[in-house]
């Protein structure tokens, strides 16, 4: 995943959210909706992404590239 990629939110579980202290997307992202990546932050064991026009940093495993 890289800046500018379009990703689809596929849902997130508690473990995926808590791993690396990610923000919880479940209350405002819509499963199946597509979003554009604004920033990618790679860590040793996980990657966080920031989306355009969305507050927070999310675990990349909660998304798939389209």
PDBQT receptor file of N, H, CA, C and O in Angstrom, charges set to zero:
ATOM      1  N   UNK A   1       0.847  -1.180   0.000  1.00  0.00    +0.000 N 
ATOM      2  CA  UNK A   1       0.000   0.000   0.000  1.00  0.00    +0.000 C 
ATOM      3  C   UNK A   1       0.883   1.231   0.000  1.00  0.00    +0.000 C 
ATOM      4  O   UNK A   1       1.927   1.281   0.651  1.00  0.00    +0.000 OA
ATOM      5  N   UNK A   2       0.429   2.222  -0.754  1.00  0.00    +0.000 N 
ATOM      6  H   UNK A   2      -0.418   2.181  -1.283  1.00  0.00    +0.000 HD
ATOM      7  CA  UNK A   2       1.195   3.463  -0.813  1.00  0.00    +0.000 C 
ATOM      8  C   UNK A   2       0.239   4.644  -0.941  1.00  0.00    +0.000 C 
ATOM      9  O   UNK A   2      -0.942   4.483  -1.247  1.00  0.00    +0.000 OA
ATOM     10  N   UNK A   3       0.774   5.812  -0.703  1.00  0.00    +0.000 N 
ATOM     11  H   UNK A   3       1.734   5.943  -0.454  1.00  0.00    +0.000 HD
ATOM     12  CA  UNK A   3      -0.012   7.045  -0.815  1.00  0.00    +0.000 C 
ATOM     13  C   UNK A   3      -0.687   7.097  -2.180  1.00  0.00    +0.000 C 
ATOM     14  O   UNK A   3      -0.058   6.848  -3.209  1.00  0.00    +0.000 OA
ATOM     15  N   UNK A   4      -1.968   7.423  -2.173  1.00  0.00    +0.000 N 
ATOM     16  H   UNK A   4      -2.479   7.626  -1.338  1.00  0.00    +0.000 HD
ATOM     17  CA  UNK A   4      -2.727   7.528  -3.415  1.00  0.00    +0.000 C 
ATOM     18  C   UNK A   4      -3.479   6.273  -3.800  1.00  0.00    +0.000 C 
ATOM     19  O   UNK A   4      -4.369   6.322  -4.649  1.00  0.00    +0.000 OA
ATOM     20  N   UNK A   5      -3.131   5.129  -3.181  1.00  0.00    +0.000 N 
ATOM     21  H   UNK A   5      -2.408   5.089  -2.491  1.00  0.00    +0.000 HD
ATOM     22  CA  UNK A   5      -3.852   3.886  -3.474  1.00  0.00    +0.000 C 
ATOM     23  C   UNK A   5      -5.302   3.994  -3.009  1.00  0.00    +0.000 C 
ATOM     24  O   UNK A   5      -5.608   4.682  -2.035  1.00  0.00    +0.000 OA
ATOM     25  N   UNK A   6      -6.177   3.312  -3.715  1.00  0.00    +0.000 N 
ATOM     26  H   UNK A   6      -5.929   2.754  -4.507  1.00  0.00    +0.000 HD
ATOM     27  CA  UNK A   6      -7.576   3.203  -3.298  1.00  0.00    +0.000 C 
ATOM     28  C   UNK A   6      -7.724   1.870  -2.575  1.00  0.00    +0.000 C 
ATOM     29  O   UNK A   6      -7.348   0.818  -3.093  1.00  0.00    +0.000 OA
ATOM     30  N   UNK A   7      -8.277   1.937  -1.371  1.00  0.00    +0.000 N 
ATOM     31  H   UNK A   7      -8.582   2.792  -0.951  1.00  0.00    +0.000 HD
ATOM     32  CA  UNK A   7      -8.470   0.736  -0.558  1.00  0.00    +0.000 C 
ATOM     33  C   UNK A   7      -9.928   0.620  -0.156  1.00  0.00    +0.000 C 
ATOM     34  O   UNK A   7     -10.650   1.614  -0.068  1.00  0.00    +0.000 OA
ATOM     35  N   UNK A   8     -10.341  -0.606   0.083  1.00  0.00    +0.000 N 
ATOM     36  H   UNK A   8      -9.754  -1.413   0.011  1.00  0.00    +0.000 HD
ATOM     37  CA  UNK A   8     -11.706  -0.876   0.535  1.00  0.00    +0.000 C 
ATOM     38  C   UNK A   8     -11.637  -1.345   1.979  1.00  0.00    +0.000 C 
ATOM     39  O   UNK A   8     -10.843  -2.223   2.316  1.00  0.00    +0.000 OA
ATOM     40  N   UNK A   9     -12.470  -0.757   2.831  1.00  0.00    +0.000 N 
ATOM     41  H   UNK A   9     -13.115  -0.044   2.557  1.00  0.00    +0.000 HD
ATOM     42  CA  UNK A   9     -12.525  -1.156   4.236  1.00  0.00    +0.000 C 
ATOM     43  C   UNK A   9     -13.246  -2.491   4.337  1.00  0.00    +0.000 C 
ATOM     44  O   UNK A   9     -14.379  -2.629   3.875  1.00  0.00    +0.000 OA
ATOM     45  N   UNK A  10     -12.580  -3.480   4.946  1.00  0.00    +0.000 N 
ATOM     46  H   UNK A  10     -11.660  -3.368   5.321  1.00  0.00    +0.000 HD
ATOM     47  CA  UNK A  10     -13.163  -4.827   5.042  1.00  0.00    +0.000 C 
ATOM     48  C   UNK A  10     -13.565  -5.184   6.470  1.00  0.00    +0.000 C 
ATOM     49  O   UNK A  10     -14.034  -6.293   6.726  1.00  0.00    +0.000 OA
ATOM     50  N   UNK A  11     -13.384  -4.251   7.396  1.00  0.00    +0.000 N 
ATOM     51  H   UNK A  11     -13.003  -3.350   7.188  1.00  0.00    +0.000 HD
ATOM     52  CA  UNK A  11     -13.733  -4.490   8.788  1.00  0.00    +0.000 C 
ATOM     53  C   UNK A  11     -12.494  -4.720   9.634  1.00  0.00    +0.000 C 
ATOM     54  O   UNK A  11     -11.412  -5.000   9.118  1.00  0.00    +0.000 OA
ATOM     55  N   UNK A  12     -12.670  -4.597  10.935  1.00  0.00    +0.000 N 
ATOM     56  H   UNK A  12     -13.549  -4.370  11.355  1.00  0.00    +0.000 HD
ATOM     57  CA  UNK A  12     -11.558  -4.691  11.879  1.00  0.00    +0.000 C 
ATOM     58  C   UNK A  12     -12.042  -5.363  13.154  1.00  0.00    +0.000 C 
ATOM     59  O   UNK A  12     -13.171  -5.138  13.589  1.00  0.00    +0.000 OA
ATOM     60  N   UNK A  13     -11.190  -6.186  13.750  1.00  0.00    +0.000 N 
ATOM     61  H   UNK A  13     -10.273  -6.368  13.396  1.00  0.00    +0.000 HD
ATOM     62  CA  UNK A  13     -11.549  -6.753  15.045  1.00  0.00    +0.000 C 
ATOM     63  C   UNK A  13     -10.735  -6.064  16.146  1.00  0.00    +0.000 C 
ATOM     64  O   UNK A  13      -9.853  -5.256  15.855  1.00  0.00    +0.000 OA
ATOM     65  N   UNK A  14     -11.029  -6.382  17.391  1.00  0.00    +0.000 N 
ATOM     66  H   UNK A  14     -11.745  -7.038  17.627  1.00  0.00    +0.000 HD
ATOM     67  CA  UNK A  14     -10.366  -5.717  18.519  1.00  0.00    +0.000 C 
ATOM     68  C   UNK A  14      -8.851  -5.900  18.483  1.00  0.00    +0.000 C 
ATOM     69  O   UNK A  14      -8.111  -4.956  18.758  1.00  0.00    +0.000 OA
ATOM     70  N   UNK A  15      -8.382  -7.094  18.150  1.00  0.00    +0.000 N 
ATOM     71  H   UNK A  15      -8.983  -7.862  17.927  1.00  0.00    +0.000 HD
ATOM     72  CA  UNK A  15      -6.953  -7.368  18.111  1.00  0.00    +0.000 C 
ATOM     73  C   UNK A  15      -6.267  -6.501  17.056  1.00  0.00    +0.000 C 
ATOM     74  O   UNK A  15      -5.197  -5.950  17.313  1.00  0.00    +0.000 OA
ATOM     75  N   UNK A  16      -6.864  -6.376  15.882  1.00  0.00    +0.000 N 
ATOM     76  H   UNK A  16      -7.733  -6.824  15.672  1.00  0.00    +0.000 HD
ATOM     77  CA  UNK A  16      -6.285  -5.562  14.811  1.00  0.00    +0.000 C 
ATOM     78  C   UNK A  16      -6.241  -4.090  15.190  1.00  0.00    +0.000 C 
ATOM     79  O   UNK A  16      -5.313  -3.376  14.811  1.00  0.00    +0.000 OA
ATOM     80  N   UNK A  17      -7.227  -3.641  15.927  1.00  0.00    +0.000 N 
ATOM     81  H   UNK A  17      -7.981  -4.220  16.235  1.00  0.00    +0.000 HD
ATOM     82  CA  UNK A  17      -7.264  -2.240  16.360  1.00  0.00    +0.000 C 
ATOM     83  C   UNK A  17      -6.217  -2.006  17.446  1.00  0.00    +0.000 C 
ATOM     84  O   UNK A  17      -5.479  -1.023  17.396  1.00  0.00    +0.000 OA
ATOM     85  N   UNK A  18      -6.152  -2.900  18.418  1.00  0.00    +0.000 N 
ATOM     86  H   UNK A  18      -6.752  -3.699  18.459  1.00  0.00    +0.000 HD
ATOM     87  CA  UNK A  18      -5.245  -2.705  19.549  1.00  0.00    +0.000 C 
ATOM     88  C   UNK A  18      -3.782  -2.949  19.210  1.00  0.00    +0.000 C 
ATOM     89  O   UNK A  18      -2.904  -2.404  19.879  1.00  0.00    +0.000 OA
ATOM     90  N   UNK A  19      -3.493  -3.755  18.186  1.00  0.00    +0.000 N 
ATOM     91  H   UNK A  19      -4.207  -4.197  17.642  1.00  0.00    +0.000 HD
ATOM     92  CA  UNK A  19      -2.121  -4.026  17.790  1.00  0.00    +0.000 C 
ATOM     93  C   UNK A  19      -1.479  -2.727  17.305  1.00  0.00    +0.000 C 
ATOM     94  O   UNK A  19      -1.878  -2.184  16.275  1.00  0.00    +0.000 OA
ATOM     95  N   UNK A  20      -0.509  -2.239  18.028  1.00  0.00    +0.000 N 
ATOM     96  H   UNK A  20      -0.184  -2.680  18.865  1.00  0.00    +0.000 HD
ATOM     97  CA  UNK A  20       0.167  -1.001  17.633  1.00  0.00    +0.000 C 
ATOM     98  C   UNK A  20      -0.604   0.252  17.976  1.00  0.00    +0.000 C 
ATOM     99  O   UNK A  20      -0.269   1.340  17.507  1.00  0.00    +0.000 OA
ATOM    100  N   UNK A  21      -1.647   0.108  18.800  1.00  0.00    +0.000 N 
ATOM    101  H   UNK A  21      -1.920  -0.775  19.181  1.00  0.00    +0.000 HD
ATOM    102  CA  UNK A  21      -2.410   1.270  19.257  1.00  0.00    +0.000 C 
ATOM    103  C   UNK A  21      -3.030   2.065  18.105  1.00  0.00    +0.000 C 
ATOM    104  O   UNK A  21      -2.882   3.285  18.026  1.00  0.00    +0.000 OA
ATOM    105  N   UNK A  22      -3.722   1.357  17.220  1.00  0.00    +0.000 N 
ATOM    106  H   UNK A  22      -3.842   0.367  17.285  1.00  0.00    +0.000 HD
ATOM    107  CA  UNK A  22      -4.399   2.005  16.096  1.00  0.00    +0.000 C 
ATOM    108  C   UNK A  22      -5.710   2.627  16.548  1.00  0.00    +0.000 C 
ATOM    109  O   UNK A  22      -6.240   2.284  17.605  1.00  0.00    +0.000 OA
ATOM    110  N   UNK A  23      -6.224   3.536  15.749  1.00  0.00    +0.000 N 
ATOM    111  H   UNK A  23      -5.793   3.815  14.891  1.00  0.00    +0.000 HD
ATOM    112  CA  UNK A  23      -7.537   4.119  16.026  1.00  0.00    +0.000 C 
ATOM    113  C   UNK A  23      -8.629   3.132  15.598  1.00  0.00    +0.000 C 
ATOM    114  O   UNK A  23      -8.418   2.299  14.716  1.00  0.00    +0.000 OA
ATOM    115  N   UNK A  24      -9.789   3.241  16.235  1.00  0.00    +0.000 N 
ATOM    116  H   UNK A  24      -9.959   3.918  16.951  1.00  0.00    +0.000 HD
ATOM    117  CA  UNK A  24     -10.915   2.355  15.964  1.00  0.00    +0.000 C 
ATOM    118  C   UNK A  24     -11.759   2.926  14.826  1.00  0.00    +0.000 C 
ATOM    119  O   UNK A  24     -12.379   3.976  14.992  1.00  0.00    +0.000 OA
ATOM    120  N   UNK A  25     -11.794   2.253  13.668  1.00  0.00    +0.000 N 
ATOM    121  H   UNK A  25     -11.289   1.400  13.532  1.00  0.00    +0.000 HD
ATOM    122  CA  UNK A  25     -12.555   2.764  12.534  1.00  0.00    +0.000 C 
ATOM    123  C   UNK A  25     -14.017   2.325  12.508  1.00  0.00    +0.000 C 
ATOM    124  O   UNK A  25     -14.792   2.805  11.681  1.00  0.00    +0.000 OA
ATOM    125  N   UNK A  26     -14.399   1.415  13.405  1.00  0.00    +0.000 N 
ATOM    126  H   UNK A  26     -13.769   1.025  14.077  1.00  0.00    +0.000 HD
ATOM    127  CA  UNK A  26     -15.717   0.777  13.302  1.00  0.00    +0.000 C 
ATOM    128  C   UNK A  26     -16.895   1.718  13.462  1.00  0.00    +0.000 C 
ATOM    129  O   UNK A  26     -17.980   1.434  12.955  1.00  0.00    +0.000 OA
ATOM    130  N   UNK A  27     -16.706   2.831  14.155  1.00  0.00    +0.000 N 
ATOM    131  H   UNK A  27     -15.824   3.061  14.567  1.00  0.00    +0.000 HD
ATOM    132  CA  UNK A  27     -17.846   3.713  14.391  1.00  0.00    +0.000 C 
ATOM    133  C   UNK A  27     -18.108   4.689  13.244  1.00  0.00    +0.000 C 
ATOM    134  O   UNK A  27     -19.165   5.320  13.206  1.00  0.00    +0.000 OA
ATOM    135  N   UNK A  28     -17.153   4.824  12.299  1.00  0.00    +0.000 N 
ATOM    136  H   UNK A  28     -16.295   4.311  12.330  1.00  0.00    +0.000 HD
ATOM    137  CA  UNK A  28     -17.389   5.806  11.237  1.00  0.00    +0.000 C 
ATOM    138  C   UNK A  28     -16.973   5.380   9.834  1.00  0.00    +0.000 C 
ATOM    139  O   UNK A  28     -17.355   6.050   8.875  1.00  0.00    +0.000 OA
ATOM    140  N   UNK A  29     -16.214   4.305   9.662  1.00  0.00    +0.000 N 
ATOM    141  H   UNK A  29     -15.904   3.760  10.441  1.00  0.00    +0.000 HD
ATOM    142  CA  UNK A  29     -15.931   3.799   8.321  1.00  0.00    +0.000 C 
ATOM    143  C   UNK A  29     -16.986   2.764   7.961  1.00  0.00    +0.000 C 
ATOM    144  O   UNK A  29     -17.522   2.084   8.836  1.00  0.00    +0.000 OA
ATOM    145  N   UNK A  30     -17.279   2.648   6.687  1.00  0.00    +0.000 N 
ATOM    146  H   UNK A  30     -16.844   3.200   5.976  1.00  0.00    +0.000 HD
ATOM    147  CA  UNK A  30     -18.328   1.759   6.210  1.00  0.00    +0.000 C 
ATOM    148  C   UNK A  30     -17.699   0.565   5.502  1.00  0.00    +0.000 C 
ATOM    149  O   UNK A  30     -16.929   0.732   4.556  1.00  0.00    +0.000 OA
ATOM    150  N   UNK A  31     -18.030  -0.642   5.964  1.00  0.00    +0.000 N 
ATOM    151  H   UNK A  31     -18.655  -0.777   6.732  1.00  0.00    +0.000 HD
ATOM    152  CA  UNK A  31     -17.523  -1.853   5.331  1.00  0.00    +0.000 C 
ATOM    153  C   UNK A  31     -17.948  -1.861   3.864  1.00  0.00    +0.000 C 
ATOM    154  O   UNK A  31     -19.120  -1.663   3.543  1.00  0.00    +0.000 OA
ATOM    155  N   UNK A  32     -16.985  -2.092   2.988  1.00  0.00    +0.000 N 
ATOM    156  H   UNK A  32     -16.033  -2.253   3.248  1.00  0.00    +0.000 HD
ATOM    157  CA  UNK A  32     -17.245  -2.120   1.553  1.00  0.00    +0.000 C 
ATOM    158  C   UNK A  32     -16.992  -0.798   0.848  1.00  0.00    +0.000 C 
ATOM    159  O   UNK A  32     -16.877  -0.765  -0.377  1.00  0.00    +0.000 OA
ATOM    160  N   UNK A  33     -16.903   0.297   1.607  1.00  0.00    +0.000 N 
ATOM    161  H   UNK A  33     -16.996   0.269   2.603  1.00  0.00    +0.000 HD
ATOM    162  CA  UNK A  33     -16.657   1.606   1.001  1.00  0.00    +0.000 C 
ATOM    163  C   UNK A  33     -15.174   1.751   0.670  1.00  0.00    +0.000 C 
ATOM    164  O   UNK A  33     -14.314   1.196   1.353  1.00  0.00    +0.000 OA
ATOM    165  N   UNK A  34     -14.892   2.505  -0.390  1.00  0.00    +0.000 N 
ATOM    166  H   UNK A  34     -15.591   2.956  -0.945  1.00  0.00    +0.000 HD
ATOM    167  CA  UNK A  34     -13.515   2.732  -0.834  1.00  0.00    +0.000 C 
ATOM    168  C   UNK A  34     -13.015   4.078  -0.322  1.00  0.00    +0.000 C 
ATOM    169  O   UNK A  34     -13.758   5.056  -0.244  1.00  0.00    +0.000 OA
ATOM    170  N   UNK A  35     -11.732   4.092   0.022  1.00  0.00    +0.000 N 
ATOM    171  H   UNK A  35     -11.128   3.298  -0.042  1.00  0.00    +0.000 HD
ATOM    172  CA  UNK A  35     -11.073   5.288   0.544  1.00  0.00    +0.000 C 
ATOM    173  C   UNK A  35      -9.727   5.449  -0.136  1.00  0.00    +0.000 C 
ATOM    174  O   UNK A  35      -9.175   4.486  -0.668  1.00  0.00    +0.000 OA
ATOM    175  N   UNK A  36      -9.192   6.674  -0.120  1.00  0.00    +0.000 N 
ATOM    176  H   UNK A  36      -9.640   7.457   0.312  1.00  0.00    +0.000 HD
ATOM    177  CA  UNK A  36      -7.883   6.956  -0.708  1.00  0.00    +0.000 C 
ATOM    178  C   UNK A  36      -6.869   7.143   0.416  1.00  0.00    +0.000 C 
ATOM    179  O   UNK A  36      -7.117   7.868   1.380  1.00  0.00    +0.000 OA
ATOM    180  N   UNK A  37      -5.715   6.473   0.276  1.00  0.00    +0.000 N 
ATOM    181  H   UNK A  37      -5.514   5.884  -0.506  1.00  0.00    +0.000 HD
ATOM    182  CA  UNK A  37      -4.663   6.578   1.287  1.00  0.00    +0.000 C 
ATOM    183  C   UNK A  37      -3.963   7.926   1.168  1.00  0.00    +0.000 C 
ATOM    184  O   UNK A  37      -3.534   8.325   0.085  1.00  0.00    +0.000 OA
ATOM    185  N   UNK A  38      -3.857   8.614   2.288  1.00  0.00    +0.000 N 
ATOM    186  H   UNK A  38      -4.205   8.290   3.167  1.00  0.00    +0.000 HD
ATOM    187  CA  UNK A  38      -3.168   9.899   2.358  1.00  0.00    +0.000 C 
ATOM    188  C   UNK A  38      -1.719   9.721   2.822  1.00  0.00    +0.000 C 
ATOM    189  O   UNK A  38      -0.826  10.449   2.388  1.00  0.00    +0.000 OA
ATOM    190  N   UNK A  39      -1.495   8.732   3.719  1.00  0.00    +0.000 N 
ATOM    191  H   UNK A  39      -2.220   8.141   4.071  1.00  0.00    +0.000 HD
ATOM    192  CA  UNK A  39      -0.158   8.532   4.273  1.00  0.00    +0.000 C 
ATOM    193  C   UNK A  39      -0.016   7.084   4.729  1.00  0.00    +0.000 C 
ATOM    194  O   UNK A  39      -0.980   6.467   5.182  1.00  0.00    +0.000 OA
ATOM    195  N   UNK A  40       1.198   6.549   4.603  1.00  0.00    +0.000 N 
ATOM    196  H   UNK A  40       1.981   7.050   4.235  1.00  0.00    +0.000 HD
ATOM    197  CA  UNK A  40       1.506   5.198   5.060  1.00  0.00    +0.000 C 
ATOM    198  C   UNK A  40       2.647   5.286   6.067  1.00  0.00    +0.000 C 
ATOM    199  O   UNK A  40       3.648   5.963   5.834  1.00  0.00    +0.000 OA
ATOM    200  N   UNK A  41       2.479   4.589   7.189  1.00  0.00    +0.000 N 
ATOM    201  H   UNK A  41       1.665   4.039   7.377  1.00  0.00    +0.000 HD
ATOM    202  CA  UNK A  41       3.488   4.587   8.252  1.00  0.00    +0.000 C 
ATOM    203  C   UNK A  41       3.833   3.118   8.539  1.00  0.00    +0.000 C 
ATOM    204  O   UNK A  41       3.032   2.387   9.121  1.00  0.00    +0.000 OA
ATOM    205  N   UNK A  42       5.041   2.695   8.120  1.00  0.00    +0.000 N 
ATOM    206  H   UNK A  42       5.691   3.289   7.647  1.00  0.00    +0.000 HD
ATOM    207  CA  UNK A  42       5.454   1.304   8.267  1.00  0.00    +0.000 C 
ATOM    208  C   UNK A  42       6.186   1.122   9.591  1.00  0.00    +0.000 C 
ATOM    209  O   UNK A  42       7.105   1.874   9.916  1.00  0.00    +0.000 OA
ATOM    210  N   UNK A  43       5.764   0.109  10.351  1.00  0.00    +0.000 N 
ATOM    211  H   UNK A  43       5.018  -0.502  10.087  1.00  0.00    +0.000 HD
ATOM    212  CA  UNK A  43       6.402  -0.260  11.619  1.00  0.00    +0.000 C 
ATOM    213  C   UNK A  43       6.968  -1.677  11.480  1.00  0.00    +0.000 C 
ATOM    214  O   UNK A  43       6.768  -2.324  10.452  1.00  0.00    +0.000 OA
ATOM    215  N   UNK A  44       7.664  -2.155  12.493  1.00  0.00    +0.000 N 
ATOM    216  H   UNK A  44       7.827  -1.629  13.328  1.00  0.00    +0.000 HD
ATOM    217  CA  UNK A  44       8.293  -3.484  12.436  1.00  0.00    +0.000 C 
ATOM    218  C   UNK A  44       7.305  -4.607  12.163  1.00  0.00    +0.000 C 
ATOM    219  O   UNK A  44       7.580  -5.495  11.356  1.00  0.00    +0.000 OA
ATOM    220  N   UNK A  45       6.159  -4.572  12.828  1.00  0.00    +0.000 N 
ATOM    221  H   UNK A  45       5.936  -3.851  13.483  1.00  0.00    +0.000 HD
ATOM    222  CA  UNK A  45       5.227  -5.686  12.736  1.00  0.00    +0.000 C 
ATOM    223  C   UNK A  45       3.850  -5.317  12.190  1.00  0.00    +0.000 C 
ATOM    224  O   UNK A  45       2.973  -6.177  12.106  1.00  0.00    +0.000 OA
ATOM    225  N   UNK A  46       3.648  -4.073  11.823  1.00  0.00    +0.000 N 
ATOM    226  H   UNK A  46       4.361  -3.374  11.891  1.00  0.00    +0.000 HD
ATOM    227  CA  UNK A  46       2.375  -3.682  11.233  1.00  0.00    +0.000 C 
ATOM    228  C   UNK A  46       2.560  -2.377  10.459  1.00  0.00    +0.000 C 
ATOM    229  O   UNK A  46       3.580  -1.700  10.582  1.00  0.00    +0.000 OA
ATOM    230  N   UNK A  47       1.564  -2.050   9.672  1.00  0.00    +0.000 N 
ATOM    231  H   UNK A  47       0.735  -2.600   9.572  1.00  0.00    +0.000 HD
ATOM    232  CA  UNK A  47       1.563  -0.804   8.904  1.00  0.00    +0.000 C 
ATOM    233  C   UNK A  47       0.287  -0.051   9.212  1.00  0.00    +0.000 C 
ATOM    234  O   UNK A  47      -0.803  -0.624   9.233  1.00  0.00    +0.000 OA
ATOM    235  N   UNK A  48       0.438   1.253   9.454  1.00  0.00    +0.000 N 
ATOM    236  H   UNK A  48       1.323   1.719   9.437  1.00  0.00    +0.000 HD
ATOM    237  CA  UNK A  48      -0.720   2.118   9.690  1.00  0.00    +0.000 C 
ATOM    238  C   UNK A  48      -0.957   2.958   8.442  1.00  0.00    +0.000 C 
ATOM    239  O   UNK A  48      -0.018   3.343   7.744  1.00  0.00    +0.000 OA
ATOM    240  N   UNK A  49      -2.229   3.234   8.175  1.00  0.00    +0.000 N 
ATOM    241  H   UNK A  49      -2.991   2.921   8.741  1.00  0.00    +0.000 HD
ATOM    242  CA  UNK A  49      -2.548   4.131   7.071  1.00  0.00    +0.000 C 
ATOM    243  C   UNK A  49      -3.464   5.246   7.559  1.00  0.00    +0.000 C 
ATOM    244  O   UNK A  49      -4.282   5.068   8.461  1.00  0.00    +0.000 OA
ATOM    245  N   UNK A  50      -3.292   6.400   6.927  1.00  0.00    +0.000 N 
ATOM    246  H   UNK A  50      -2.627   6.545   6.195  1.00  0.00    +0.000 HD
ATOM    247  CA  UNK A  50      -4.171   7.548   7.146  1.00  0.00    +0.000 C 
ATOM    248  C   UNK A  50      -4.927   7.740   5.846  1.00  0.00    +0.000 C 
ATOM    249  O   UNK A  50      -4.351   7.634   4.763  1.00  0.00    +0.000 OA
ATOM    250  N   UNK A  51      -6.213   8.021   5.953  1.00  0.00    +0.000 N 
ATOM    251  H   UNK A  51      -6.680   8.107   6.833  1.00  0.00    +0.000 HD
ATOM    252  CA  UNK A  51      -7.069   8.174   4.775  1.00  0.00    +0.000 C 
ATOM    253  C   UNK A  51      -7.420   9.639   4.544  1.00  0.00    +0.000 C 
ATOM    254  O   UNK A  51      -7.500  10.424   5.489  1.00  0.00    +0.000 OA
ATOM    255  N   UNK A  52      -7.628  10.000   3.280  1.00  0.00    +0.000 N 
ATOM    256  H   UNK A  52      -7.563   9.363   2.512  1.00  0.00    +0.000 HD
ATOM    257  CA  UNK A  52      -8.062  11.362   2.954  1.00  0.00    +0.000 C 
ATOM    258  C   UNK A  52      -9.403  11.648   3.617  1.00  0.00    +0.000 C 
ATOM    259  O   UNK A  52     -10.324  10.833   3.555  1.00  0.00    +0.000 OA
ATOM    260  N   UNK A  53      -9.503  12.802   4.245  1.00  0.00    +0.000 N 
ATOM    261  H   UNK A  53      -8.755  13.464   4.295  1.00  0.00    +0.000 HD
ATOM    262  CA  UNK A  53     -10.738  13.296   4.857  1.00  0.00    +0.000 C 
ATOM    263  C   UNK A  53     -11.271  12.416   5.985  1.00  0.00    +0.000 C 
ATOM    264  O   UNK A  53     -12.466  12.439   6.280  1.00  0.00    +0.000 OA
ATOM    265  N   UNK A  54     -10.384  11.636   6.618  1.00  0.00    +0.000 N 
ATOM    266  H   UNK A  54      -9.414  11.618   6.378  1.00  0.00    +0.000 HD
ATOM    267  CA  UNK A  54     -10.777  10.788   7.751  1.00  0.00    +0.000 C 
ATOM    268  C   UNK A  54      -9.752  10.992   8.859  1.00  0.00    +0.000 C 
ATOM    269  O   UNK A  54      -8.549  10.931   8.606  1.00  0.00    +0.000 OA
ATOM    270  N   UNK A  55     -10.209  11.231  10.072  1.00  0.00    +0.000 N 
ATOM    271  H   UNK A  55     -11.187  11.281  10.278  1.00  0.00    +0.000 HD
ATOM    272  CA  UNK A  55      -9.318  11.409  11.211  1.00  0.00    +0.000 C 
ATOM    273  C   UNK A  55      -8.902  10.054  11.756  1.00  0.00    +0.000 C 
ATOM    274  O   UNK A  55      -9.743   9.174  11.939  1.00  0.00    +0.000 OA
ATOM    275  N   UNK A  56      -7.612   9.876  12.018  1.00  0.00    +0.000 N 
ATOM    276  H   UNK A  56      -6.928  10.590  11.870  1.00  0.00    +0.000 HD
ATOM    277  CA  UNK A  56      -7.111   8.660  12.650  1.00  0.00    +0.000 C 
ATOM    278  C   UNK A  56      -6.112   7.913  11.791  1.00  0.00    +0.000 C 
ATOM    279  O   UNK A  56      -5.965   8.166  10.595  1.00  0.00    +0.000 OA
ATOM    280  N   UNK A  57      -5.424   6.975  12.449  1.00  0.00    +0.000 N 
ATOM    281  H   UNK A  57      -5.544   6.769  13.420  1.00  0.00    +0.000 HD
ATOM    282  CA  UNK A  57      -4.474   6.074  11.792  1.00  0.00    +0.000 C 
ATOM    283  C   UNK A  57      -4.991   4.661  12.023  1.00  0.00    +0.000 C 
ATOM    284  O   UNK A  57      -5.343   4.303  13.147  1.00  0.00    +0.000 OA
ATOM    285  N   UNK A  58      -5.038   3.860  10.970  1.00  0.00    +0.000 N 
ATOM    286  H   UNK A  58      -4.753   4.151  10.057  1.00  0.00    +0.000 HD
ATOM    287  CA  UNK A  58      -5.690   2.561  11.023  1.00  0.00    +0.000 C 
ATOM    288  C   UNK A  58      -4.748   1.446  10.585  1.00  0.00    +0.000 C 
ATOM    289  O   UNK A  58      -3.851   1.664   9.771  1.00  0.00    +0.000 OA
ATOM    290  N   UNK A  59      -4.959   0.248  11.130  1.00  0.00    +0.000 N 
ATOM    291  H   UNK A  59      -5.689   0.071  11.791  1.00  0.00    +0.000 HD
ATOM    292  CA  UNK A  59      -4.179  -0.917  10.762  1.00  0.00    +0.000 C 
ATOM    293  C   UNK A  59      -4.494  -1.268   9.305  1.00  0.00    +0.000 C 
ATOM    294  O   UNK A  59      -5.659  -1.386   8.925  1.00  0.00    +0.000 OA
ATOM    295  N   UNK A  60      -3.460  -1.429   8.510  1.00  0.00    +0.000 N 
ATOM    296  H   UNK A  60      -2.514  -1.333   8.820  1.00  0.00    +0.000 HD
ATOM    297  CA  UNK A  60      -3.657  -1.686   7.083  1.00  0.00    +0.000 C 
ATOM    298  C   UNK A  60      -4.356  -3.010   6.802  1.00  0.00    +0.000 C 
ATOM    299  O   UNK A  60      -4.942  -3.175   5.732  1.00  0.00    +0.000 OA
ATOM    300  N   UNK A  61      -4.309  -3.968   7.749  1.00  0.00    +0.000 N 
ATOM    301  H   UNK A  61      -3.833  -3.834   8.618  1.00  0.00    +0.000 HD
ATOM    302  CA  UNK A  61      -4.967  -5.254   7.507  1.00  0.00    +0.000 C 
ATOM    303  C   UNK A  61      -6.482  -5.151   7.486  1.00  0.00    +0.000 C 
ATOM    304  O   UNK A  61      -7.166  -6.103   7.111  1.00  0.00    +0.000 OA
ATOM    305  N   UNK A  62      -7.010  -4.001   7.888  1.00  0.00    +0.000 N 
ATOM    306  H   UNK A  62      -6.455  -3.227   8.193  1.00  0.00    +0.000 HD
ATOM    307  CA  UNK A  62      -8.463  -3.783   7.857  1.00  0.00    +0.000 C 
ATOM    308  C   UNK A  62      -8.935  -3.308   6.491  1.00  0.00    +0.000 C 
ATOM    309  O   UNK A  62     -10.108  -2.981   6.308  1.00  0.00    +0.000 OA
ATOM    310  N   UNK A  63      -8.012  -3.272   5.531  1.00  0.00    +0.000 N 
ATOM    311  H   UNK A  63      -7.060  -3.537   5.679  1.00  0.00    +0.000 HD
ATOM    312  CA  UNK A  63      -8.302  -2.764   4.184  1.00  0.00    +0.000 C 
ATOM    313  C   UNK A  63      -7.688  -3.691   3.135  1.00  0.00    +0.000 C 
ATOM    314  O   UNK A  63      -6.730  -4.417   3.401  1.00  0.00    +0.000 OA
ATOM    315  N   UNK A  64      -8.265  -3.643   1.943  1.00  0.00    +0.000 N 
ATOM    316  H   UNK A  64      -9.042  -3.053   1.727  1.00  0.00    +0.000 HD
ATOM    317  CA  UNK A  64      -7.639  -4.323   0.810  1.00  0.00    +0.000 C 
ATOM    318  C   UNK A  64      -7.582  -3.349  -0.362  1.00  0.00    +0.000 C 
ATOM    319  O   UNK A  64      -8.483  -2.536  -0.567  1.00  0.00    +0.000 OA
ATOM    320  N   UNK A  65      -6.499  -3.457  -1.123  1.00  0.00    +0.000 N 
ATOM    321  H   UNK A  65      -5.767  -4.117  -0.957  1.00  0.00    +0.000 HD
ATOM    322  CA  UNK A  65      -6.366  -2.580  -2.290  1.00  0.00    +0.000 C 
ATOM    323  C   UNK A  65      -7.351  -2.992  -3.368  1.00  0.00    +0.000 C 
ATOM    324  O   UNK A  65      -7.634  -4.176  -3.553  1.00  0.00    +0.000 OA
ATOM    325  N   UNK A  66      -7.870  -1.994  -4.080  1.00  0.00    +0.000 N 
ATOM    326  H   UNK A  66      -7.640  -1.032  -3.930  1.00  0.00    +0.000 HD
ATOM    327  CA  UNK A  66      -8.819  -2.302  -5.164  1.00  0.00    +0.000 C 
ATOM    328  C   UNK A  66      -8.189  -2.006  -6.501  1.00  0.00    +0.000 C 
ATOM    329  O   UNK A  66      -8.823  -2.198  -7.538  1.00  0.00    +0.000 OA
TER     330      UNK A  66
